[in-house]
Amino acid sequence: MKDHAVAAEIQTSVDQAKEASSVLSASMPRLVLEARRIAASVQHGLHGRRRPGTGENFWQYRRFLDGEPAARVDWRRSARDDHLYVREREWEAAHTVWVWPNLSPSMTYASARLQPKRDRALVIAFALADLLVKGGERVGVPDLLRPSASRRIVERMAEAVLHAGTGPALPPAFGPSPLAELVLLGDFWSPTQAVCSRIEQLAGSGAHGHVVQIVDPSEETFPFSGRIAFHASEGGESLTVGRAEAWRPDYEARLAVHRAALRDTCLRLGWGFVIHRTDRPASELLLALHARMGAGANAPGSAVSESRQEDAPA
């Protein structure tokens, strides 16, 4: 009997995985189109991640400053004006951006008519990758896609995700380069210590990162009342509660403790921590992430405060 029960449980897990893969496959074209639309809508308002430095590509002319070596003057450009000008080259970012979208079963949850958390994570991952590649960066997905600067980065990421199907609830443990930048997109409802330990491991090489907790509004407000049957998205456990509203204070307290631990870990490591609700526009999160990436205020070792996207202006 025990063997039959184990076999039935395994078959149920296989069936659920097949169903999730089928749903993801059907929705992927829509997610890719949505990501491109969002990326295009915000791209015009971005100043990019370029800045002056050592490199081969021309960036801009600027006025010559007193005290600089005369060899830096661009005499051809200066001859067309009454001022001396210096030819600046573009700073070349030699680092990779790793973007990890959580593909675990818990990310398929959605309340009301909102977008599932997994879909929102994929849209942001695709749109961000599109913007970064157009800005000259290399983008990779841990364990799924090697860093690439291909203009087809969105299609390549989508193919890799479809091939992977479901995935673990935490990003894989790997050793990113100290010059790398990480963007972790998930709900991070795993045990607090496990989440914090994984963030610390990824930051151990000196890489900078951003933890984005994507949540459904019901996961924050716990709007349930009366007799409710709760079903775990992973493991198949279920729990029936007689008066769900009585659980709200304890739920909110545990949520606050969990969030505080994640936020404190990120601040201590100089990482960014962002909370994004699926009832807010994806473009808000995309703009916030791009603004934080590569900026001096978010350089490794700097303290980045939590940003709650649900409070951002429309």
C-alpha positions in Angstrom: 0.0 0.0 0.0 2.8 2.4 0.8 4.5 1.8 -2.5 1.2 2.5 -4.3 0.8 5.7 -2.3 4.4 6.8 -3.3 3.8 6.0 -6.9 0.5 7.9 -6.9 2.2 10.9 -5.4 5.0 10.8 -8.0 2.5 10.5 -10.8 0.5 13.5 -9.4 3.7 15.6 -9.3 4.5 14.6 -12.9 1.0 15.5 -14.1 1.2 18.9 -12.3 4.6 19.6 -13.9 3.2 18.7 -17.4 0.2 20.9 -16.9 2.4 23.8 -15.7 4.7 23.4 -18.7 1.7 23.3 -21.0 0.3 26.5 -19.5 3.6 28.3 -19.7 4.1 27.2 -23.3 0.8 28.6 -24.3 1.3 31.9 -22.6 5.0 32.4 -23.7 4.3 34.3 -27.0 2.0 36.7 -25.1 4.6 37.3 -22.4 7.4 38.0 -24.9 5.2 40.5 -26.7 4.2 42.2 -23.4 7.9 42.4 -22.4 8.9 44.0 -25.7 6.0 46.5 -25.4 7.0 47.5 -21.9 10.7 47.8 -22.8 9.9 50.0 -25.8 7.6 52.2 -23.7 10.2 53.0 -21.1 13.3 53.0 -23.3 12.8 56.6 -24.5 12.9 57.9 -21.0 16.2 56.2 -20.1 19.6 57.8 -20.2 21.3 54.5 -20.5 24.2 53.1 -18.4 27.0 54.8 -20.4 29.6 57.0 -18.8 33.0 58.3 -19.7 36.1 56.1 -19.1 38.5 53.9 -20.9 37.3 52.3 -24.1 37.4 52.4 -27.9 34.0 53.9 -28.8 33.5 57.7 -29.0 31.0 59.0 -26.5 31.0 62.8 -26.5 33.0 66.0 -26.8 33.4 68.2 -23.7 35.2 71.5 -22.9 38.9 71.3 -22.1 39.6 72.0 -18.5 42.6 74.0 -17.1 45.3 71.8 -15.9 44.6 68.9 -18.2 47.4 67.6 -20.5 47.4 69.4 -23.9 47.7 66.0 -25.6 44.0 65.4 -24.7 42.8 68.3 -26.9 40.9 67.3 -30.1 42.4 69.9 -32.4 40.1 69.1 -35.4 37.0 69.6 -33.3 38.4 72.7 -31.5 39.3 74.3 -34.9 35.5 74.7 -35.6 34.9 76.7 -32.5 36.4 79.3 -30.2 36.9 76.7 -27.4 39.1 73.7 -26.9 37.5 70.3 -26.7 38.4 66.9 -25.4 37.2 63.7 -27.2 35.8 61.4 -24.5 35.5 57.6 -25.0 32.7 55.5 -23.6 33.2 53.5 -20.5 33.0 49.8 -21.4 31.2 47.7 -18.8 33.1 44.5 -18.6 30.6 42.7 -16.3 27.6 40.4 -16.9 24.1 40.8 -15.6 22.5 37.6 -14.4 18.7 37.7 -14.3 17.0 34.9 -12.4 13.2 34.5 -12.6 11.6 32.1 -10.1 9.8 29.3 -12.0 8.7 27.3 -8.9 5.0 26.2 -8.5 4.3 28.9 -5.9 4.8 31.6 -8.6 1.7 30.4 -10.5 -0.5 31.8 -7.8 -2.8 34.7 -8.7 -5.9 36.2 -7.0 -8.9 37.8 -8.6 -8.0 38.6 -12.3 -4.4 39.5 -11.7 -1.4 38.2 -13.6 0.3 35.2 -12.0 3.5 36.1 -10.2 5.5 33.9 -12.6 4.2 35.7 -15.6 5.1 39.1 -14.1 8.6 37.8 -13.2 9.2 36.6 -16.8 7.9 39.8 -18.3 10.3 41.9 -16.2 13.2 39.5 -16.9 12.6 39.6 -20.7 12.1 43.4 -20.8 15.1 44.1 -18.6 17.3 41.8 -20.7 16.1 43.6 -23.8 17.0 47.0 -22.4 20.4 45.8 -21.1 21.5 44.2 -24.3 20.5 47.3 -26.3 22.7 49.2 -23.9 25.7 47.0 -24.6 25.5 44.6 -21.7 25.7 40.8 -21.6 22.7 39.0 -20.0 22.6 35.4 -18.7 20.2 33.2 -16.7 21.9 31.0 -14.1 21.9 27.3 -15.0 19.8 28.0 -18.1 21.5 30.5 -20.5 25.1 31.6 -20.8 25.7 35.3 -20.9 25.0 36.8 -24.3 24.7 40.1 -26.0 22.6 38.7 -28.8 19.8 41.0 -30.1 17.6 37.9 -29.8 18.2 37.7 -26.1 14.4 37.7 -25.3 13.8 34.7 -27.6 16.8 32.8 -26.3 15.6 33.4 -22.7 12.1 32.3 -23.6 13.4 29.1 -25.2 15.6 28.3 -22.1 12.7 28.9 -19.8 10.4 26.6 -21.8 13.0 23.9 -21.8 13.4 24.2 -18.0 9.7 24.1 -17.2 9.4 24.5 -13.4 12.4 25.2 -11.2 13.6 25.6 -7.6 12.2 28.3 -5.3 15.7 29.7 -4.7 18.3 30.8 -7.2 21.1 28.3 -7.9 24.2 28.5 -5.8 27.0 29.6 -8.2 29.9 31.9 -8.1 29.3 35.1 -10.1 32.2 37.3 -11.1 33.0 40.2 -8.7 32.1 42.5 -11.6 28.8 40.8 -12.2 25.4 42.2 -11.3 22.4 39.9 -10.3 18.7 40.5 -10.5 16.6 37.9 -8.5 12.9 37.9 -9.3 10.7 35.7 -7.1 8.3 35.6 -4.2 11.0 34.4 -1.7 8.5 32.6 0.6 11.0 29.9 1.4 12.2 29.7 5.0 13.8 33.0 6.0 17.2 31.5 6.9 17.4 29.6 3.5 16.7 32.8 1.6 19.2 34.9 3.5 21.9 32.3 3.3 21.5 32.0 -0.5 21.7 35.8 -0.9 24.9 35.8 1.2 26.4 33.0 -0.8 25.8 34.9 -4.1 27.2 38.1 -2.7 30.3 36.3 -1.4 32.3 36.9 -4.5 31.7 40.6 -4.3 29.0 40.7 -7.0 26.3 43.3 -6.6 22.6 42.4 -6.7 19.0 43.3 -6.5 16.3 41.1 -4.7 12.8 41.7 -6.1 10.0 40.2 -4.1 7.0 39.8 -6.4 3.8 39.2 -4.5 0.1 39.0 -5.1 -1.8 41.6 -3.1 -3.7 38.9 -1.1 -0.3 37.6 0.2 0.2 40.9 1.9 -3.3 41.8 3.1 -4.6 38.2 3.9 -8.2 39.2 3.0 -9.6 35.7 3.8 -12.5 35.2 6.2 -14.8 32.4 7.2 -14.1 28.7 6.4 -11.3 28.5 3.9 -9.3 25.6 2.6 -5.7 26.5 1.8 -3.7 24.3 -0.6 0.1 24.4 -0.8 1.4 24.9 -4.3 4.3 22.6 -3.6 4.0 19.3 -1.7 0.2 18.9 -2.0 -0.6 19.7 1.7 -3.9 21.4 2.5 -5.3 23.1 5.6 -8.9 24.0 6.3 -9.4 26.9 8.7 -12.7 27.7 10.4 -12.3 31.4 10.9 -9.5 32.6 8.6 -9.8 36.2 9.7 -8.5 35.2 13.2 -5.2 34.2 11.6 -4.6 37.6 10.1 -2.6 39.3 13.0 -0.2 36.3 13.3 0.2 36.2 9.5 1.0 39.9 9.3 3.5 39.6 12.1 5.3 36.7 10.6 5.4 38.5 7.2 6.9 41.6 8.8 9.7 39.5 10.5 10.4 37.7 7.2 10.6 40.9 5.2 12.8 42.6 7.9 15.3 39.8 7.7 15.5 39.9 3.9 15.8 43.7 3.9 18.5 43.7 6.6 20.5 41.1 4.8 20.4 43.0 1.5 21.3 46.3 3.2 24.3 44.7 5.0 25.6 43.4 1.7 24.9 46.6 -0.2 22.2 44.9 -2.3 18.9 46.4 -3.3 15.6 45.1 -2.0 12.4 45.9 -3.8 8.8 44.7 -3.2 6.5 44.7 -6.2 2.8 43.8 -6.2 1.2 42.3 -9.3 -1.6 44.9 -9.1 0.9 47.6 -10.1 2.2 48.3 -13.6 5.2 46.2 -14.7 6.8 49.4 -16.2 7.2 50.9 -12.7 9.4 48.0 -11.6 11.3 48.0 -14.8 12.1 51.7 -14.5 13.1 51.3 -10.8 15.4 48.4 -11.6 17.1 50.1 -14.5 17.7 53.3 -12.5 19.3 51.3 -9.7 21.6 49.2 -11.9 25.0 50.5 -12.6 24.5 53.8 -10.7 27.0 55.1 -8.3 24.4 55.0 -5.5 24.1 51.3 -5.9 27.8 50.4 -6.2 28.9 47.5 -4.2 29.0 48.3 -0.5 26.5 51.1 -0.7 23.3 50.9 1.4 20.1 50.7 -0.7 16.8 51.1 1.1 13.7 49.1 0.4 11.4 50.4 -2.3 7.8 49.4 -2.3 6.5 49.7 -5.8 2.9 49.5 -4.8 3.4 53.0 -3.3 4.9 54.5 -6.4 2.9 57.1 -8.4 0.9 55.8 -11.3 
